[in-house]
Amino acid sequence: MNKKTFEIINPSDECYLIGEFAPVSVATILLGRGAYGAECIDNEELKMPLFLLADMDDVDKWFVGQFGTNFDDTLQQYKADVVDVLESFVYGDIGNYQLALAHIPDEGKADFRGAWRDKYRSSMNNIGANADWWAKKLREE
Protein backbone atom coordinates (compact mmCIF):
# COMPACT_ATOMS: atom_id res chain seq x y z
CA MET A 1 0.00 0.00 0.00
CA ASN A 2 1.36 3.38 -1.06
CA LYS A 3 -0.26 5.91 1.26
CA LYS A 4 0.27 9.56 0.53
CA THR A 5 -0.90 12.83 2.05
CA PHE A 6 -3.49 14.83 0.11
CA GLU A 7 -4.67 18.34 0.76
CA ILE A 8 -8.41 18.79 0.40
CA ILE A 9 -8.96 21.78 -1.87
CA ASN A 10 -11.87 23.67 -0.31
CA PRO A 11 -12.84 27.29 0.36
CA SER A 12 -12.47 27.15 4.14
CA ASP A 13 -9.85 25.37 6.26
CA GLU A 14 -6.52 23.75 5.46
CA CYS A 15 -7.15 20.01 5.82
CA TYR A 16 -5.68 16.68 4.77
CA LEU A 17 -6.45 13.03 4.12
CA ILE A 18 -3.95 10.16 4.06
CA GLY A 19 -4.27 7.15 1.80
CA GLU A 20 -4.00 5.84 -1.72
CA PHE A 21 -5.33 7.98 -4.57
CA ALA A 22 -8.52 5.99 -5.32
CA PRO A 23 -9.87 5.88 -1.73
CA VAL A 24 -8.87 9.53 -1.17
CA SER A 25 -10.77 10.50 -4.33
CA VAL A 26 -13.88 8.64 -3.15
CA ALA A 27 -13.64 10.23 0.30
CA THR A 28 -13.23 13.69 -1.22
CA ILE A 29 -16.42 13.25 -3.29
CA LEU A 30 -18.30 12.05 -0.20
CA LEU A 31 -17.09 14.99 1.88
CA GLY A 32 -17.73 17.75 -0.62
CA ARG A 33 -20.32 16.35 -3.03
CA GLY A 34 -18.09 17.61 -5.82
CA ALA A 35 -17.25 20.96 -4.24
CA TYR A 36 -13.80 19.81 -3.07
CA GLY A 37 -10.76 18.60 -4.92
CA ALA A 38 -7.68 16.77 -3.65
CA GLU A 39 -3.99 17.25 -4.40
CA CYS A 40 -1.13 15.02 -3.30
CA ILE A 41 1.37 17.19 -1.45
CA ASP A 42 4.42 15.36 -2.85
CA ASN A 43 3.21 14.26 -6.32
CA GLU A 44 1.48 16.92 -8.38
CA GLU A 45 0.28 14.29 -10.89
CA LEU A 46 -2.09 12.85 -8.24
CA LYS A 47 -4.86 15.41 -8.36
CA MET A 48 -8.63 15.13 -8.25
CA PRO A 49 -10.45 18.14 -9.72
CA LEU A 50 -13.44 19.90 -8.28
CA PHE A 51 -16.76 18.79 -9.77
CA LEU A 52 -18.66 21.83 -8.56
CA LEU A 53 -20.79 22.32 -11.68
CA ALA A 54 -20.64 18.71 -12.85
CA ASP A 55 -23.11 15.89 -12.52
CA MET A 56 -22.52 12.28 -11.49
CA ASP A 57 -21.89 11.27 -15.12
CA ASP A 58 -18.87 13.60 -15.17
CA VAL A 59 -17.66 12.18 -11.87
CA ASP A 60 -18.08 8.63 -13.18
CA LYS A 61 -16.17 9.45 -16.39
CA TRP A 62 -13.28 10.81 -14.36
CA PHE A 63 -13.25 7.77 -12.05
CA VAL A 64 -13.32 5.36 -15.03
CA GLY A 65 -10.46 7.28 -16.63
CA GLN A 66 -8.39 7.21 -13.43
CA PHE A 67 -9.25 3.87 -11.84
CA GLY A 68 -11.13 1.85 -14.47
CA THR A 69 -14.40 1.85 -12.52
CA ASN A 70 -17.17 4.36 -11.88
CA PHE A 71 -17.58 6.11 -8.52
CA ASP A 72 -19.94 3.54 -6.94
CA ASP A 73 -17.82 0.57 -8.01
CA THR A 74 -14.65 2.31 -6.81
CA LEU A 75 -16.33 2.96 -3.46
CA GLN A 76 -17.33 -0.70 -3.13
CA GLN A 77 -13.88 -1.92 -4.18
CA TYR A 78 -12.09 0.29 -1.63
CA LYS A 79 -14.74 0.68 1.09
CA ALA A 80 -12.48 -0.35 4.01
CA ASP A 81 -9.70 1.90 2.70
CA VAL A 82 -12.16 4.80 2.28
CA VAL A 83 -13.12 4.42 5.95
CA ASP A 84 -9.41 4.56 6.91
CA VAL A 85 -8.93 7.65 4.74
CA LEU A 86 -11.93 9.40 6.31
CA GLU A 87 -10.59 8.56 9.78
CA SER A 88 -7.22 10.08 8.81
CA PHE A 89 -8.79 13.53 8.34
CA VAL A 90 -6.84 16.34 9.99
CA TYR A 91 -7.00 20.14 10.04
CA GLY A 92 -3.95 22.38 9.97
CA ASP A 93 -0.29 21.42 10.20
CA ILE A 94 -0.33 17.69 9.50
CA GLY A 95 3.38 17.25 10.31
CA ASN A 96 2.99 18.57 13.85
CA TYR A 97 -0.27 16.65 14.26
CA GLN A 98 1.39 13.35 13.35
CA LEU A 99 4.39 14.10 15.53
CA ALA A 100 2.21 14.82 18.55
CA LEU A 101 -0.12 11.89 17.89
CA ALA A 102 2.82 9.48 17.83
CA HIS A 103 3.58 10.39 21.47
CA ILE A 104 0.05 9.98 22.81
CA PRO A 105 -1.13 6.63 24.21
CA ASP A 106 -3.89 4.95 22.20
CA GLU A 107 -6.51 5.65 24.87
CA GLY A 108 -5.86 9.40 24.59
CA LYS A 109 -5.78 9.71 20.80
CA ALA A 110 -9.52 10.33 20.31
CA ASP A 111 -9.51 13.19 22.84
CA PHE A 112 -6.37 14.67 21.26
CA ARG A 113 -7.91 14.41 17.80
CA GLY A 114 -11.03 16.27 18.95
CA ALA A 115 -9.03 18.99 20.69
CA TRP A 116 -6.81 19.43 17.61
CA ARG A 117 -9.86 19.78 15.37
CA ASP A 118 -11.43 22.35 17.69
CA LYS A 119 -8.22 24.37 17.73
CA TYR A 120 -7.51 24.33 13.98
CA ARG A 121 -10.99 24.52 12.44
CA SER A 122 -11.89 28.14 11.75
CA SER A 123 -14.90 27.64 9.50
CA MET A 124 -18.50 26.90 10.43
CA ASN A 125 -18.21 24.15 7.80
CA ASN A 126 -17.11 21.14 9.87
CA ILE A 127 -15.49 18.85 7.32
CA GLY A 128 -14.02 16.73 10.13
CA ALA A 129 -17.44 15.93 11.58
CA ASN A 130 -18.62 15.06 8.07
CA ALA A 131 -15.62 12.70 7.70
CA ASP A 132 -16.55 11.00 10.97
CA TRP A 133 -20.19 10.66 9.87
CA TRP A 134 -19.25 9.05 6.55
CA ALA A 135 -16.70 6.72 8.19
CA LYS A 136 -19.34 5.51 10.65
CA LYS A 137 -21.96 5.09 7.93
CA LEU A 138 -19.65 3.09 5.66
CA ARG A 139 -18.38 0.95 8.55
CA GLU A 140 -21.99 0.03 9.46
CA GLU A 141 -22.95 -0.98 5.90
C-alpha positions as CSV (number, residue, x, y, z in Angstrom):
1,M,0.0,0.0,0.0
2,N,1.4,3.4,-1.1
3,K,-0.3,5.9,1.3
4,K,0.3,9.6,0.5
5,T,-0.9,12.8,2.0
6,F,-3.5,14.8,0.1
7,E,-4.7,18.3,0.8
8,I,-8.4,18.8,0.4
9,I,-9.0,21.8,-1.9
10,N,-11.9,23.7,-0.3
11,P,-12.8,27.3,0.4
12,S,-12.5,27.1,4.1
13,D,-9.9,25.4,6.3
14,E,-6.5,23.8,5.5
15,C,-7.2,20.0,5.8
16,Y,-5.7,16.7,4.8
17,L,-6.4,13.0,4.1
18,I,-4.0,10.2,4.1
19,G,-4.3,7.1,1.8
20,E,-4.0,5.8,-1.7
21,F,-5.3,8.0,-4.6
22,A,-8.5,6.0,-5.3
23,P,-9.9,5.9,-1.7
24,V,-8.9,9.5,-1.2
25,S,-10.8,10.5,-4.3
26,V,-13.9,8.6,-3.2
27,A,-13.6,10.2,0.3
28,T,-13.2,13.7,-1.2
29,I,-16.4,13.3,-3.3
30,L,-18.3,12.1,-0.2
31,L,-17.1,15.0,1.9
32,G,-17.7,17.7,-0.6
33,R,-20.3,16.3,-3.0
34,G,-18.1,17.6,-5.8
35,A,-17.3,21.0,-4.2
36,Y,-13.8,19.8,-3.1
37,G,-10.8,18.6,-4.9
38,A,-7.7,16.8,-3.6
39,E,-4.0,17.3,-4.4
40,C,-1.1,15.0,-3.3
41,I,1.4,17.2,-1.4
42,D,4.4,15.4,-2.8
43,N,3.2,14.3,-6.3
44,E,1.5,16.9,-8.4
45,E,0.3,14.3,-10.9
46,L,-2.1,12.8,-8.2
47,K,-4.9,15.4,-8.4
48,M,-8.6,15.1,-8.2
49,P,-10.5,18.1,-9.7
50,L,-13.4,19.9,-8.3
51,F,-16.8,18.8,-9.8
52,L,-18.7,21.8,-8.6
53,L,-20.8,22.3,-11.7
54,A,-20.6,18.7,-12.8
55,D,-23.1,15.9,-12.5
56,M,-22.5,12.3,-11.5
57,D,-21.9,11.3,-15.1
58,D,-18.9,13.6,-15.2
59,V,-17.7,12.2,-11.9
60,D,-18.1,8.6,-13.2
61,K,-16.2,9.5,-16.4
62,W,-13.3,10.8,-14.4
63,F,-13.3,7.8,-12.0
64,V,-13.3,5.4,-15.0
65,G,-10.5,7.3,-16.6
66,Q,-8.4,7.2,-13.4
67,F,-9.3,3.9,-11.8
68,G,-11.1,1.9,-14.5
69,T,-14.4,1.8,-12.5
70,N,-17.2,4.4,-11.9
71,F,-17.6,6.1,-8.5
72,D,-19.9,3.5,-6.9
73,D,-17.8,0.6,-8.0
74,T,-14.6,2.3,-6.8
75,L,-16.3,3.0,-3.5
76,Q,-17.3,-0.7,-3.1
77,Q,-13.9,-1.9,-4.2
78,Y,-12.1,0.3,-1.6
79,K,-14.7,0.7,1.1
80,A,-12.5,-0.3,4.0
81,D,-9.7,1.9,2.7
82,V,-12.2,4.8,2.3
83,V,-13.1,4.4,6.0
84,D,-9.4,4.6,6.9
85,V,-8.9,7.6,4.7
86,L,-11.9,9.4,6.3
87,E,-10.6,8.6,9.8
88,S,-7.2,10.1,8.8
89,F,-8.8,13.5,8.3
90,V,-6.8,16.3,10.0
91,Y,-7.0,20.1,10.0
92,G,-3.9,22.4,10.0
93,D,-0.3,21.4,10.2
94,I,-0.3,17.7,9.5
95,G,3.4,17.2,10.3
96,N,3.0,18.6,13.9
97,Y,-0.3,16.7,14.3
98,Q,1.4,13.4,13.3
99,L,4.4,14.1,15.5
100,A,2.2,14.8,18.5
101,L,-0.1,11.9,17.9
102,A,2.8,9.5,17.8
103,H,3.6,10.4,21.5
104,I,0.0,10.0,22.8
105,P,-1.1,6.6,24.2
106,D,-3.9,4.9,22.2
107,E,-6.5,5.6,24.9
108,G,-5.9,9.4,24.6
109,K,-5.8,9.7,20.8
110,A,-9.5,10.3,20.3
111,D,-9.5,13.2,22.8
112,F,-6.4,14.7,21.3
113,R,-7.9,14.4,17.8
114,G,-11.0,16.3,18.9
115,A,-9.0,19.0,20.7
116,W,-6.8,19.4,17.6
117,R,-9.9,19.8,15.4
118,D,-11.4,22.4,17.7
119,K,-8.2,24.4,17.7
120,Y,-7.5,24.3,14.0
121,R,-11.0,24.5,12.4
122,S,-11.9,28.1,11.8
123,S,-14.9,27.6,9.5
124,M,-18.5,26.9,10.4
125,N,-18.2,24.1,7.8
126,N,-17.1,21.1,9.9
127,I,-15.5,18.8,7.3
128,G,-14.0,16.7,10.1
129,A,-17.4,15.9,11.6
130,N,-18.6,15.1,8.1
131,A,-15.6,12.7,7.7
132,D,-16.6,11.0,11.0
133,W,-20.2,10.7,9.9
134,W,-19.2,9.0,6.6
135,A,-16.7,6.7,8.2
136,K,-19.3,5.5,10.7
137,K,-22.0,5.1,7.9
138,L,-19.7,3.1,5.7
139,R,-18.4,1.0,8.5
140,E,-22.0,0.0,9.5
141,E,-22.9,-1.0,5.9
